[in-house]
Amino acid sequence: MHHFFYRNNELYCEDVPIRMIAEKVGTPFYLYSHATLKRHFLIFNEAFEGLERLVCFSAKSNTNLAVLKLFKSLGSGLDIVSGGELYRGLKAGFSPDKIVYSGVGKRIHEIDYALEAGILMFNVESLEELELIDKRAGFLRTEAPVAIRVNPDIDPKTHPYISTGLKKNKFGIDMETAIDGYKVASRLKNINIVGIDCHIGSQITESKPFIDALESLKNLINELRQIGIQIKYMDMGGGLGITYNDESPPHPREYARAIVDSLKGSHLHLILEPGRVIVGNAGILVSRVLFRKSGKVKEFVIADAGMNDLLRPTLYDAFHAIEPVVRTEDKPITADVVGPICETGDFLAVDRKIPDVKKGDLFAVMSAGAYGFTMSSNYCSRPRAAEVMVRDDRFHVVRDREIYEDLVDGESLPPFLDD
Ligand SMILES: *Cc1c(COP(=O)(O)O)cnc(C)c1O
């Protein structure tokens, strides 16, 4: 967070006053700090020094081309979950052999696209998917490199919507079935078994669930070796949490230490798929107060950013700190920060002690770099926000604010309406 700071009571991103960007770009907008993105990636990557590893940034947390391009230039690979993310990754210049593809619902054209591109591996999430990938690889006269995504039934102790490694979750294949899956895979002509994968959840704030998952995977790798199946890549997924409020997740170095210690000398090639921990605190959402309203029981700050811009508070009850862009001496207030959307669930903060921001004031929604813009929508026909990147004293609009024409792009009127 060192690159978002106050100078003379004004919030800066690196060497640029945020107020100045708002005047040029309008609000709301997402703002990413180049220095923070870079630092977070390098700290994470270097934490695994001593191991053969590939850090595959998880595209779904932030797919902006400028962000992807930066990570690519730092040596990152990419974790994708759709054909669209593959398209973005290739556009950003990622080498296909550094791309891993997860997701429970891969479609035929997406599988073909990834096979033709020549990705590093498919993280396969069901036996039917395995058979389909084999068939498509045969059709395209190629071989499909696969890992099976196992579900180690571990409670990551995070929000239920972002727990993915429990038996009741839709992700991966349970440990017993996974062995059968590998046996099936080893008989399929066009499948090349290269790895094993898990991803147990997101915003995980302790090391233990990761260690437990690691041990499960190691056991499975041993069992597989006994039946003659060799594993090269061990993909530990993503999921390391960040501080939004008062969480104290392990530092990437602490998280890495346990993994490095456990894998040293194993000849396994480690793959990691971090998203949030790299970009979450490297971005903010900047919004302006449209109105203040004093209800009978609540004070409302009505902002020009809403749930269509940042869904996390609505979807997960997520906490995002609210900070003023210009600090004043005024006493803090307790208020709901709400958006313009016609939903009661449209809030950025509820019953929160916040700075006394008034009509026309700018404020920042902190820690919004992950699952912010990527989850945004056009609900209520609101053009999506601009995205801006700062580097030192420069800034660049890395995605234009949408305009009204964008809203109807692709819509067409059937001739029979005129009948
Ligand atoms: C979402 C996702 C990630 C990234 O999770 P973070 O919590 O953002 O690190 C990694 N791998 C897979 C398969 C995912 O679906």
The ligand as an SDF file (V2000), in Angstrom:
LIG
                    3D

 15 15  0  0  0  0  0  0  0  0999 V2000
   -9.6660  -17.7120   -9.0310 C   0  0  0  0  0  0  0  0  0  0  0  0
   -8.6270  -18.7220   -9.1990 C   0  0  0  0  0  0  0  0  0  0  0  0
   -7.3010  -18.4700   -8.7980 C   0  0  0  0  0  0  0  0  0  0  0  0
   -6.8700  -17.1970   -8.1320 C   0  0  0  0  0  0  0  0  0  0  0  0
   -7.3540  -17.0870   -6.8320 O   0  0  0  0  0  0  0  0  0  0  0  0
   -6.8630  -15.9190   -5.8660 P   0  0  0  0  0  0  0  0  0  0  0  0
   -7.5950  -16.1440   -4.6240 O   0  0  0  0  0  0  0  0  0  0  0  0
   -7.2300  -14.6250   -6.5230 O   0  0  0  0  0  0  0  0  0  0  0  0
   -5.3910  -16.0650   -5.7120 O   0  0  0  0  0  0  0  0  0  0  0  0
   -6.3560  -19.4440   -9.0400 C   0  0  0  0  0  0  0  0  0  0  0  0
   -6.6900  -20.6260   -9.6260 N   0  0  0  0  0  0  0  0  0  0  0  0
   -7.9470  -20.9060   -9.9990 C   0  0  0  0  0  0  0  0  0  0  0  0
   -8.2510  -22.2070  -10.6190 C   0  0  0  0  0  0  0  0  0  0  0  0
   -8.9590  -19.9740   -9.8010 C   0  0  0  0  0  0  0  0  0  0  0  0
  -10.2060  -20.2600  -10.1650 O   0  0  0  0  0  0  0  0  0  0  0  0
  1  2  1  0
  2  3  1  0
  2 14  2  0
  3  4  1  0
  3 10  2  0
  4  5  1  0
  5  6  1  0
  6  7  2  0
  6  8  1  0
  6  9  1  0
 10 11  1  0
 11 12  2  0
 12 13  1  0
 12 14  1  0
 14 15  1  0
M  END
$$$$
